[in-house]
Amino acid sequence: MEKLSPELSHLQYNSLTELLRYFTNEHSNLNAFSCLGKTLTYEEVDRLSDNFAAYIQTHTDLKVGDRVAIQLLNLIQFPITFYGLVKAGIVVVTTNPLYTSNEMRHQFMDSGVKGVVIFDAFCDKLEEILPYTEISTIIVASLGDLQSPLKSGILNFGAKYLKRIVPTYNLPNSVSFEATISCQEIFINPKDAGCGNDVALILYTGGTTGVSRGAMLSHSNLIANMMQLRSRCLLLIRDKLENIVAPLPLYHSYAFLLHCLTMPYAGNHNILIPNPRDLKSLISVFRKYVVNGFVGINTLYLALLQNKNFKSLNFENLKFCGAGGMAMSTSVLNEWESVTGCEIIEGYGLTECSPVVSVNIPGKVRPGTVGHLVPETECKVVDDAGNELGTCERGELWVRGPQVMLGYWSSNNSKEKTYSSLDWFKTGDLVEINGEGYITIVDRKKDMILVSGFNVFPNEVEDWVNQYPEVLESAAIGVVSEKTGELIRLFVVASSSSVTKDELLSHCKKGLTAYKIPKEIVFLEELPKSNIGKILRRELRK
């Protein structure tokens, strides 16, 4: 097992609060985050997050250990909020801002959040499910926050009346994000704030039953994984000098670790992209800044390569391109390197592992693999009986290391499983590891579908579709897609021949996030099943 050098030991920091203090002390005058033309230094982010933490302490009934959800796009408000909540001793729950009200309700109820920091475009959904939650503190962020009065007015007016992304809503007890960072009270470090193996962050991931579960990540988990990832980044990325573009959502575990912890520790500049689908705006960032690093997924890389304006850019300063969350196609890997001169470095991780488990080593990239284990991490490949397999034999990957989660959160605050550094985490992914240590993901033991890097579990889709009155039963599978890695194909048995695909798609849009909506719907008279009535997905895949 590869060891971390002493200077990268996670044991030098006992809490995220200590880590945040290092960011400011070491990098105070350096640019930390930019978004929508606004740039803040590390000192400014520290001051504003102090104000935010003071507001939490003095103007809310939130206490150390309570849980607060962040439901924001990639805006500067995100790191300020996260750092402020950590300082106040709050356990953070990051959530997908594109969730439907149905999905929000489940996650907020399950985690028992008592507060939420939410982008105003999603407040109507919050209003709908608020009575079912324990939320008493609502902080609303807008596009114009932190901007000059003129620009703030323009951005907020455009969002509400031109782009029409901000709906009408009624949340009478909410406060603006601007009010929180203008707090004049003095922030006092809480003596009983979490540290070490205390829960710092709850990230939700799909379960084999289709029920989304919250992976509890401790202060130590996150700091350890930050150092593990840093050990690889140092091979390409200099400290205090680089501009790293952040198009992947910060609520996603990898983007969160990279842009909220790893790059700030290095003192580098994170350029946040609120909407990566807006290729025109994304490309303008490449024109405005000297871009040194960029992390995406196959879908985004492909979209950029198909844009002639992107291909005309100067890439001489681009030195690091990363990918994770879904497999990269060989054609995209090759074309990207041909166009930009920069190879894409693939890695592998799981939310339950904070998330990074392995990554290719710069200069030794093996396309089609997810590289070698990061330092301080062990793995083994086992068969269905739990027997360890040898080199190049296919089996389930088991992992252990300091980044493995504490366990899964449940609403009664009990843990389904508590992990320690000696426990193996069963990933559910089938792999092969060659004699040089390169890991290849060959299949998933679970039925999970991977759409543009996002986990979709069939039961989650099926449970919602089956609520449609004319649907008797359904089954979802993943189908290979050049664009998104996989797409969802839904098989439906209906009680009436009059049911149409458009009706079912309309129903799906009411309860499922966009990436969970089936792209293909096939009607069948019956689903293939085992002799005990279990749906045979393998038969559907044929």
PAROSE-686281 format. One record per residue (C-alpha): x, y, z. Coordinates in steps of 0.1 Angstrom, whole numbers. Layout:
N
+-------+-------+-------+
|    c1 |    c2 |    c3 |
+-------+-------+-------+
|     X |     Y |     Z |
...
+-------+-------+-------+
***
This chain:
542
+-------+-------+-------+
|    c1 |    c2 |    c3 |
+-------+-------+-------+
|     0 |     0 |     0 |
|    13 |    34 |   -10 |
|    19 |    58 |    19 |
|    13 |    95 |    20 |
|    44 |   117 |    27 |
|    44 |   133 |    62 |
|    35 |   167 |    48 |
|     3 |   152 |    33 |
|    -8 |   135 |    65 |
|   -44 |   141 |    73 |
|   -36 |   137 |   110 |
|   -22 |   173 |   112 |
|   -58 |   186 |   111 |
|   -84 |   174 |   135 |
|  -114 |   192 |   120 |
|  -125 |   210 |    89 |
|  -125 |   242 |   109 |
|   -88 |   239 |   114 |
|   -84 |   233 |    77 |
|  -104 |   264 |    68 |
|   -82 |   284 |    91 |
|   -52 |   272 |    72 |
|   -68 |   283 |    39 |
|   -70 |   319 |    52 |
|   -37 |   321 |    70 |
|   -18 |   307 |    40 |
|   -36 |   322 |    10 |
|   -55 |   353 |    23 |
|   -48 |   376 |    -6 |
|   -51 |   350 |   -34 |
|   -82 |   347 |   -55 |
|  -104 |   318 |   -42 |
|  -136 |   318 |   -62 |
|  -150 |   336 |   -92 |
|  -185 |   334 |  -107 |
|  -206 |   357 |  -129 |
|  -178 |   382 |  -130 |
|  -173 |   384 |   -92 |
|  -141 |   373 |   -76 |
|  -134 |   368 |   -39 |
|  -101 |   362 |   -22 |
|   -96 |   336 |     5 |
|   -97 |   364 |    32 |
|  -130 |   377 |    18 |
|  -145 |   342 |    18 |
|  -133 |   337 |    53 |
|  -149 |   370 |    65 |
|  -182 |   364 |    48 |
|  -184 |   328 |    61 |
|  -177 |   342 |    96 |
|  -206 |   366 |    92 |
|  -228 |   337 |    80 |
|  -218 |   315 |   110 |
|  -225 |   344 |   133 |
|  -260 |   348 |   118 |
|  -266 |   311 |   124 |
|  -255 |   315 |   160 |
|  -274 |   347 |   169 |
|  -305 |   348 |   146 |
|  -317 |   312 |   144 |
|  -325 |   284 |   168 |
|  -300 |   260 |   151 |
|  -276 |   243 |   174 |
|  -243 |   225 |   170 |
|  -249 |   191 |   154 |
|  -282 |   201 |   137 |
|  -284 |   195 |   100 |
|  -288 |   221 |    73 |
|  -293 |   215 |    36 |
|  -275 |   234 |     8 |
|  -295 |   235 |   -24 |
|  -275 |   258 |   -47 |
|  -260 |   259 |   -81 |
|  -223 |   265 |   -86 |
|  -223 |   300 |   -71 |
|  -199 |   317 |   -47 |
|  -227 |   314 |   -22 |
|  -220 |   277 |   -20 |
|  -185 |   277 |    -5 |
|  -194 |   307 |    18 |
|  -224 |   287 |    31 |
|  -205 |   255 |    35 |
|  -176 |   271 |    53 |
|  -200 |   291 |    75 |
|  -220 |   261 |    85 |
|  -189 |   241 |    93 |
|  -177 |   269 |   115 |
|  -210 |   270 |   134 |
|  -208 |   233 |   140 |
|  -236 |   224 |   117 |
|  -238 |   191 |    98 |
|  -241 |   199 |    61 |
|  -265 |   180 |    38 |
|  -258 |   188 |     1 |
|  -287 |   183 |   -22 |
|  -293 |   184 |   -59 |
|  -310 |   217 |   -67 |
|  -328 |   202 |   -97 |
|  -347 |   178 |   -74 |
|  -385 |   176 |   -78 |
|  -405 |   184 |   -48 |
|  -411 |   147 |   -43 |
|  -374 |   140 |   -41 |
|  -368 |   170 |   -19 |
|  -394 |   158 |     5 |
|  -378 |   124 |     9 |
|  -343 |   137 |    15 |
|  -353 |   165 |    39 |
|  -375 |   143 |    59 |
|  -350 |   115 |    60 |
|  -321 |   137 |    71 |
|  -342 |   158 |    95 |
|  -328 |   191 |    83 |
|  -338 |   220 |   104 |
|  -326 |   246 |    79 |
|  -320 |   251 |    42 |
|  -300 |   275 |    21 |
|  -317 |   275 |   -13 |
|  -315 |   292 |   -47 |
|  -346 |   313 |   -53 |
|  -354 |   294 |   -85 |
|  -364 |   264 |   -65 |
|  -384 |   280 |   -37 |
|  -418 |   270 |   -50 |
|  -409 |   234 |   -46 |
|  -397 |   241 |   -10 |
|  -430 |   258 |    -3 |
|  -449 |   228 |   -14 |
|  -431 |   203 |     8 |
|  -422 |   226 |    38 |
|  -451 |   213 |    60 |
|  -437 |   178 |    59 |
|  -403 |   189 |    72 |
|  -387 |   202 |   104 |
|  -372 |   232 |    86 |
|  -375 |   265 |   105 |
|  -346 |   284 |    90 |
|  -348 |   293 |    53 |
|  -321 |   314 |    36 |
|  -327 |   323 |     0 |
|  -299 |   330 |   -24 |
|  -302 |   349 |   -57 |
|  -281 |   354 |   -88 |
|  -274 |   390 |   -78 |
|  -260 |   383 |   -43 |
|  -225 |   398 |   -37 |
|  -227 |   419 |   -69 |
|  -228 |   457 |   -72 |
|  -263 |   472 |   -68 |
|  -266 |   478 |  -105 |
|  -254 |   444 |  -116 |
|  -274 |   427 |   -88 |
|  -306 |   444 |  -101 |
|  -299 |   434 |  -137 |
|  -291 |   397 |  -128 |
|  -322 |   393 |  -106 |
|  -345 |   411 |  -130 |
|  -332 |   389 |  -159 |
|  -336 |   357 |  -139 |
|  -372 |   365 |  -129 |
|  -387 |   383 |  -159 |
|  -366 |   375 |  -189 |
|  -354 |   339 |  -184 |
|  -384 |   332 |  -160 |
|  -364 |   308 |  -139 |
|  -376 |   324 |  -106 |
|  -412 |   314 |   -98 |
|  -436 |   331 |   -76 |
|  -434 |   316 |   -41 |
|  -445 |   324 |    -5 |
|  -420 |   317 |    23 |
|  -428 |   344 |    48 |
|  -402 |   334 |    74 |
|  -373 |   333 |    49 |
|  -343 |   357 |    49 |
|  -320 |   367 |    21 |
|  -285 |   353 |    18 |
|  -273 |   390 |    17 |
|  -288 |   395 |    51 |
|  -268 |   366 |    66 |
|  -234 |   378 |    53 |
|  -241 |   413 |    65 |
|  -245 |   401 |   101 |
|  -227 |   424 |   125 |
|  -226 |   400 |   154 |
|  -193 |   385 |   164 |
|  -187 |   349 |   155 |
|  -176 |   327 |   184 |
|  -161 |   294 |   178 |
|  -183 |   268 |   194 |
|  -164 |   246 |   219 |
|  -185 |   216 |   212 |
|  -182 |   217 |   174 |
|  -175 |   184 |   156 |
|  -141 |   171 |   148 |
|  -123 |   138 |   140 |
|  -148 |   110 |   135 |
|  -179 |   133 |   140 |
|  -202 |   136 |   111 |
|  -194 |   167 |    90 |
|  -213 |   160 |    58 |
|  -242 |   138 |    46 |
|  -243 |   130 |     9 |
|  -271 |   111 |    -5 |
|  -266 |    82 |   -28 |
|  -288 |    55 |   -43 |
|  -294 |    22 |   -25 |
|  -299 |   -12 |   -40 |
|  -336 |   -10 |   -30 |
|  -339 |    23 |   -49 |
|  -342 |    43 |   -17 |
|  -317 |    71 |   -15 |
|  -295 |    69 |    15 |
|  -273 |    94 |    32 |
|  -236 |    85 |    35 |
|  -222 |   100 |    67 |
|  -187 |   115 |    60 |
|  -166 |   126 |    90 |
|  -142 |   154 |    93 |
|  -114 |   128 |    91 |
|  -129 |   111 |    61 |
|  -129 |   144 |    41 |
|   -95 |   156 |    52 |
|   -79 |   122 |    44 |
|   -95 |   120 |     9 |
|   -85 |   156 |     2 |
|   -48 |   147 |    10 |
|   -51 |   115 |   -11 |
|   -64 |   134 |   -41 |
|   -38 |   162 |   -35 |
|   -10 |   136 |   -38 |
|   -21 |   130 |   -74 |
|   -28 |   167 |   -82 |
|     7 |   178 |   -71 |
|    21 |   158 |  -100 |
|     5 |   183 |  -124 |
|   -10 |   213 |  -106 |
|    11 |   239 |   -89 |
|     1 |   256 |   -57 |
|   -11 |   292 |   -56 |
|    -9 |   297 |   -94 |
|   -36 |   277 |  -112 |
|   -71 |   286 |  -125 |
|   -93 |   256 |  -123 |
|  -128 |   256 |  -140 |
|  -156 |   240 |  -120 |
|  -185 |   229 |  -143 |
|  -195 |   198 |  -123 |
|  -221 |   205 |   -96 |
|  -206 |   211 |   -62 |
|  -233 |   190 |   -46 |
|  -216 |   161 |   -63 |
|  -190 |   144 |   -41 |
|  -161 |   147 |   -65 |
|  -166 |   183 |   -75 |
|  -172 |   192 |   -38 |
|  -139 |   175 |   -27 |
|  -119 |   191 |   -55 |
|  -132 |   227 |   -54 |
|  -142 |   232 |   -18 |
|  -113 |   214 |    -2 |
|   -84 |   202 |   -24 |
|   -79 |   233 |   -46 |
|   -84 |   258 |   -17 |
|   -58 |   239 |     3 |
|   -35 |   244 |   -26 |
|   -44 |   281 |   -28 |
|   -57 |   279 |   -63 |
|   -85 |   298 |   -80 |
|  -118 |   281 |   -86 |
|  -140 |   294 |  -114 |
|  -175 |   283 |  -108 |
|  -199 |   275 |  -137 |
|  -236 |   277 |  -127 |
|  -249 |   261 |  -159 |
|  -224 |   239 |  -178 |
|  -251 |   233 |  -205 |
|  -247 |   269 |  -215 |
|  -217 |   262 |  -237 |
|  -215 |   298 |  -248 |
|  -209 |   311 |  -213 |
|  -185 |   282 |  -205 |
|  -164 |   289 |  -236 |
|  -163 |   326 |  -226 |
|  -147 |   316 |  -194 |
|  -119 |   299 |  -214 |
|  -115 |   332 |  -232 |
|  -115 |   354 |  -201 |
|   -91 |   334 |  -179 |
|   -59 |   315 |  -184 |
|   -74 |   280 |  -178 |
|   -50 |   255 |  -163 |
|   -74 |   228 |  -152 |
|  -108 |   214 |  -161 |
|  -128 |   185 |  -148 |
|  -158 |   171 |  -166 |
|  -176 |   140 |  -177 |
|  -179 |   123 |  -211 |
|  -212 |   142 |  -219 |
|  -196 |   176 |  -214 |
|  -163 |   167 |  -231 |
|  -183 |   155 |  -261 |
|  -205 |   186 |  -263 |
|  -174 |   209 |  -262 |
|  -157 |   189 |  -289 |
|  -188 |   194 |  -312 |
|  -186 |   232 |  -307 |
|  -165 |   250 |  -333 |
|  -160 |   280 |  -311 |
|  -144 |   258 |  -284 |
|  -121 |   242 |  -309 |
|  -108 |   276 |  -319 |
|   -95 |   284 |  -284 |
|   -59 |   285 |  -273 |
|   -51 |   255 |  -250 |
|   -14 |   261 |  -245 |
|   -19 |   266 |  -207 |
|   -42 |   237 |  -202 |
|   -23 |   210 |  -182 |
|   -49 |   191 |  -163 |
|   -82 |   175 |  -174 |
|   -99 |   151 |  -151 |
|  -129 |   128 |  -154 |
|  -150 |   106 |  -131 |
|  -185 |    96 |  -124 |
|  -190 |    78 |  -157 |
|  -168 |    59 |  -182 |
|  -151 |    80 |  -209 |
|  -155 |    68 |  -245 |
|  -123 |    61 |  -264 |
|  -132 |    83 |  -293 |
|  -138 |   113 |  -269 |
|  -105 |   106 |  -251 |
|   -86 |   106 |  -283 |
|  -102 |   136 |  -299 |
|   -99 |   157 |  -267 |
|   -62 |   151 |  -266 |
|   -59 |   158 |  -303 |
|   -77 |   191 |  -300 |
|   -63 |   204 |  -267 |
|   -30 |   186 |  -264 |
|   -40 |   176 |  -229 |
|   -49 |   140 |  -219 |
|   -79 |   132 |  -198 |
|   -71 |   116 |  -165 |
|   -99 |    92 |  -154 |
|  -105 |    82 |  -118 |
|  -130 |    62 |   -98 |
|  -149 |    68 |   -66 |
|  -180 |    64 |   -46 |
|  -199 |    88 |   -24 |
|  -193 |    63 |     5 |
|  -156 |    68 |     0 |
|  -156 |   106 |     2 |
|  -154 |    98 |   -29 |
|  -119 |    91 |   -45 |
|  -106 |    55 |   -45 |
|   -83 |    55 |   -76 |
|   -70 |    78 |  -103 |
|   -46 |    75 |  -132 |
|   -12 |    89 |  -125 |
|    -2 |   117 |  -148 |
|    23 |   105 |  -174 |
|    12 |    69 |  -168 |
|   -24 |    71 |  -179 |
|   -39 |    39 |  -192 |
|   -70 |    47 |  -212 |
|  -100 |    25 |  -203 |
|   -88 |    21 |  -167 |
|   -94 |    42 |  -136 |
|   -58 |    40 |  -127 |
|   -42 |    30 |   -94 |
|   -55 |    33 |   -58 |
|   -48 |    66 |   -41 |
|   -23 |    64 |   -12 |
|   -34 |    48 |    22 |
|   -60 |    27 |     3 |
|   -63 |   -10 |     1 |
|   -85 |   -32 |   -21 |
|   -92 |   -68 |   -30 |
|  -113 |   -85 |   -56 |
|  -136 |  -112 |   -44 |
|  -161 |  -137 |   -58 |
|  -197 |  -142 |   -47 |
|  -185 |  -165 |   -19 |
|  -162 |  -138 |    -5 |
|  -130 |  -156 |   -17 |
|  -102 |  -133 |   -28 |
|   -93 |  -135 |   -65 |
|   -60 |  -131 |   -83 |
|   -46 |  -108 |  -109 |
|   -69 |  -101 |  -139 |
|   -97 |  -122 |  -124 |
|  -131 |  -106 |  -124 |
|  -149 |  -100 |   -92 |
|  -164 |   -74 |   -68 |
|  -141 |   -46 |   -56 |
|  -138 |   -43 |   -18 |
|  -121 |   -11 |    -5 |
|  -108 |     1 |    29 |
|   -90 |    32 |    39 |
|   -94 |    64 |    60 |
|  -118 |    78 |    34 |
|  -145 |    51 |    39 |
|  -177 |    66 |    54 |
|  -189 |    62 |    90 |
|  -221 |    45 |    78 |
|  -255 |    54 |    64 |
|  -277 |    80 |    80 |
|  -312 |    69 |    90 |
|  -340 |    90 |   103 |
|  -339 |    75 |   138 |
|  -302 |    84 |   139 |
|  -290 |    48 |   140 |
|  -263 |    34 |   117 |
|  -270 |     4 |    94 |
|  -233 |    -3 |    95 |
|  -204 |    15 |   112 |
|  -171 |    14 |    94 |
|  -136 |    17 |   107 |
|  -102 |    17 |    90 |
|  -101 |   -21 |    93 |
|  -134 |   -27 |    76 |
|  -139 |   -35 |    39 |
|  -165 |   -15 |    20 |
|  -182 |   -36 |    -7 |
|  -185 |   -14 |   -37 |
|  -209 |   -35 |   -58 |
|  -187 |   -29 |   -88 |
|  -171 |   -57 |  -108 |
|  -135 |   -50 |  -117 |
|  -103 |   -66 |  -130 |
|   -69 |   -55 |  -117 |
|   -38 |   -63 |  -138 |
|    -3 |   -70 |  -126 |
|     7 |   -34 |  -127 |
|   -22 |   -23 |  -104 |
|   -44 |    -7 |  -131 |
|   -81 |   -11 |  -122 |
|  -107 |   -16 |  -149 |
|  -144 |   -13 |  -141 |
|  -160 |   -40 |  -162 |
|  -196 |   -41 |  -149 |
|  -218 |   -32 |  -119 |
|  -230 |   -59 |   -96 |
|  -260 |   -37 |   -87 |
|  -287 |   -27 |  -111 |
|  -277 |     9 |  -109 |
|  -278 |    29 |  -141 |
|  -252 |    56 |  -147 |
|  -265 |    86 |  -166 |
|  -240 |   114 |  -172 |
|  -222 |   105 |  -140 |
|  -254 |   104 |  -119 |
|  -266 |    72 |  -102 |
|  -301 |    61 |  -111 |
|  -316 |    31 |   -95 |
|  -343 |    12 |  -114 |
|  -366 |     9 |   -84 |
|  -367 |    46 |   -79 |
|  -379 |    52 |  -115 |
|  -403 |    22 |  -114 |
|  -418 |    32 |   -80 |
|  -428 |    65 |   -95 |
|  -440 |    52 |  -129 |
|  -461 |    25 |  -112 |
|  -481 |    52 |   -94 |
|  -497 |    61 |  -128 |
|  -532 |    46 |  -127 |
|  -530 |    27 |  -160 |
|  -495 |    11 |  -153 |
|  -496 |   -24 |  -139 |
|  -458 |   -28 |  -136 |
|  -426 |   -15 |  -151 |
|  -389 |   -22 |  -152 |
|  -360 |     1 |  -161 |
|  -326 |    -8 |  -174 |
|  -295 |    10 |  -186 |
|  -286 |    11 |  -223 |
|  -252 |    22 |  -236 |
|  -252 |    57 |  -249 |
|  -223 |    75 |  -266 |
|  -236 |   108 |  -252 |
|  -245 |   101 |  -216 |
|  -227 |    68 |  -209 |
|  -261 |    51 |  -204 |
|  -297 |    60 |  -210 |
|  -328 |    47 |  -193 |
|  -350 |    23 |  -212 |
|  -383 |    16 |  -195 |
|  -405 |   -14 |  -201 |
|  -441 |   -10 |  -192 |
|  -471 |   -33 |  -188 |
|  -503 |   -12 |  -190 |
|  -538 |   -20 |  -182 |
|  -551 |    -2 |  -212 |
|  -538 |     0 |  -248 |
|  -547 |    37 |  -248 |
|  -518 |    47 |  -226 |
|  -492 |    67 |  -246 |
|  -455 |    73 |  -242 |
|  -461 |   110 |  -239 |
|  -485 |   105 |  -210 |
|  -459 |    85 |  -191 |
|  -432 |   110 |  -199 |
|  -454 |   138 |  -186 |
|  -460 |   118 |  -154 |
|  -422 |   111 |  -150 |
|  -415 |   149 |  -153 |
|  -437 |   155 |  -123 |
|  -418 |   133 |   -99 |
|  -383 |   126 |  -113 |
|  -352 |   148 |  -119 |
|  -344 |   152 |  -156 |
|  -316 |   127 |  -157 |
|  -339 |   100 |  -142 |
|  -365 |   103 |  -169 |
|  -365 |    74 |  -194 |
|  -354 |    82 |  -229 |
|  -370 |    51 |  -243 |
|  -403 |    35 |  -234 |
|  -413 |     0 |  -246 |
|  -447 |   -15 |  -240 |
|  -449 |   -52 |  -232 |
|  -477 |   -76 |  -225 |
|  -457 |   -90 |  -195 |
|  -423 |   -87 |  -180 |
|  -399 |  -117 |  -178 |
|  -398 |  -131 |  -143 |
|  -382 |  -158 |  -123 |
|  -402 |  -187 |  -107 |
|  -405 |  -166 |   -76 |
|  -418 |  -135 |   -94 |
|  -386 |  -115 |   -95 |
|  -382 |   -94 |  -127 |
|  -353 |  -107 |  -148 |
|  -335 |   -76 |  -159 |
|  -309 |   -97 |  -177 |
|  -336 |  -109 |  -200 |
|  -347 |   -74 |  -208 |
|  -311 |   -64 |  -216 |
|  -311 |   -91 |  -243 |
+-------+-------+-------+
***
